Amino acid sequence: MAETFYELIRRQGVSRRSFMKFCSLTATSLGLAPAYASQIANAMESKPRTPVVWLNGLECTCCSESFIRSGHPLVSDVVLSMLSLDYSHVLMASAGYQAEEILHDIRAEHKGNYILAVEGNPPLNEGGMYCIVGGRPFVEQLKEMAADAKAIIAWGSCASNGCVQAAAPNPTKATPIHKVIRDKPIIKVPGCPPIAEVMTGVISYMLTFDRVPPLDRLGRPQMFYGQRIHDKCYRRPHFDAGQFAEEWDDDGSRKGYCLYKMGCRGPTTYNACSTVRWNGGVSFPIQSGHGCIGCSEEEFWDNGPFYDRLAKVNTPLGAEANADEIGTAAAGAVGVAVAAHVGLTALKRARDKSAANGAGAGPEGQ
Amino acid sequence: MVDIAAPGNAKAEADKKEFRKPSAEAKAGFLSDIVATSTETVSPAGKVFVYEGPLRLWHWVNAGLIVVLCVTGYFIAKPPPSLPGEASDHFLLGNIRMVHFAAGQLLAVAFLGRIYWAFVGNDHARQIFLLPVWSGKWWREVLFELKWYGFLEPTPKKYIGHNPMAQLAMFTLFVVPVTLQILTGFALYAEGQGTDSWWFAVFGWVFGVFGDNSFAVHTYHHLFMWVIVVFSIVHIYAAVREDIMSRQSLISTMVSGWRYFKDDKE
């Protein structure tokens, strides 16, 4: 039988005390009751490690970078060992044929039992030629590995909703995972990148309970994506009070007022930034004085500009304008048309009247 | 059918009943009623009872709510300058949003009531919800009204209810955008209530229609508002102009319910 996670970390010199601390921390970050800490410990002591294959498609590796910076010093160690991360471009030692051999072996040995973690997405144009991995289009590798996976984790916005490479006009036809693989449970963990503790939290949940975490209607884990940044933002009282920063260097900005007027996407972004925060809970964008850019949301690059609460949209005339500019122009044009119509009506009435006064003189009824 | 009748007498009461159905021939079916109501014109001078009490009440309540919603909506999108002092001393935007949400819910309830009235009210109460697009006669009347507004027809027609072009405008520029505003508005409100609320269970699907993009739903909520603003401009102008230029009363009709005709020509 494969080695358990607990055996592995003990062998690596991690104390039982540190191990229990990790279990409690994980239970807390998942929003579970204290009793679950012992369940997590139990699972890690008794269950064989779950093999994880980490594929990289069209992406920037920021998800991997975030993942390996998981806040608690122990967590990165622990999670990397816990997962039995058997294949990962960024972290594995092997390369070339050796590396590709691993994929083949996992498919054979752990058929239907491994977790496929996908960072990035496959571009579908030109038969997938815009992203080549191991000499083949990435989309082929993805479909092959997905066929025998137990579940798929879509890491980051690329895998979950396309991100920058899928922004209009999307020349490579970069496509999120759920639109390519339709017959497997897919857990979306959007964000550019997702928060490290969210990534490890999702994986811990899946290992502990041996099931997919509760998902919302878009397939995101509810415990991390159930609320908007705005709902738990520490600057929310300033929003309700009507206190806003109007410039990056004004008084309101210095006093830590709400960044809504600076285009903050907090009210439309589902993520855990305002609760879990970043870099071991040190801070998050709004705390650092910059509005949220909504990186975990659908089409966030196309919802620009980042510093305006209204997106620019292409108008039928070709120019870019936001909804209010279009509306003001339309209402203005209609206003002018009405004014012109009033003028013409008045003119017509005056002529009708003079025609009626000079009855018989002019041509009848004009 | 449309006799001159002094207000309040028995004849007028009879007229009210008479006008529940436009004509004996049109009773063939519900759909033919719609065409008949829409293109119904009259020749003699006099007055007819058109808009029943609940409908008139709805019209003015609805108009007031739209003004409140546009103004509060503007301040939600572009909040007023910051208030000094502690955040705990103020709840300005919270109150503006509360008024906006309350007005939106009243508008929705009133709109549902209006739909109910389309079923139980007289034929004129149905006009703005159903366009007789299958009727050639109706389209010809739309064209006629367009010409009248384009100064190509010397004399306007008399209509008991909305003229066909007004009907077309009410449906496309009012009924449809208001429905969309209610749906997008409730969806955005549901987000504030939380994804585990019944609001989200009922209106969460709206986001799916807009590509699961909450930001895009905000954009459309603005755009539909502007459609309603454009409608309001045209609606108010047309009502005032028709009141002066055409051969029937418009504005007073929405107050009293009675439509007066100014001449007895064909």
Interface residues (C-beta under 8 A of the other chain):
Chain A: D216 R217 L218 Q222 G226 Q227 R228 D231 P237 H238 F239 D240 A241 G242 Q243 F244 E246 G252 Y257 Y260 K261 R265 P267 T268 T269 Y270 G294 E297 E298 E299 F300 N303 R309 L310 A311 V313 N322 A323 D324 I326 G327 T328 A330 A331 V334 G335 V338 H341 V342 L344 T345 K348 R349 G365 Q366
Chain B: A77 K78 P79 P80 P81 S82 L83 A87 S88 D89 H90 F91 L92 L93 G94 I96 Y149 F151 P154 E191 G194 T195 D196 G204 G208 G211 D212 N213 S214 F215 A216 H218 T219 Y220 H222 L223 M225 W226 V229 V230 I233 V234 Y237 R241 M245
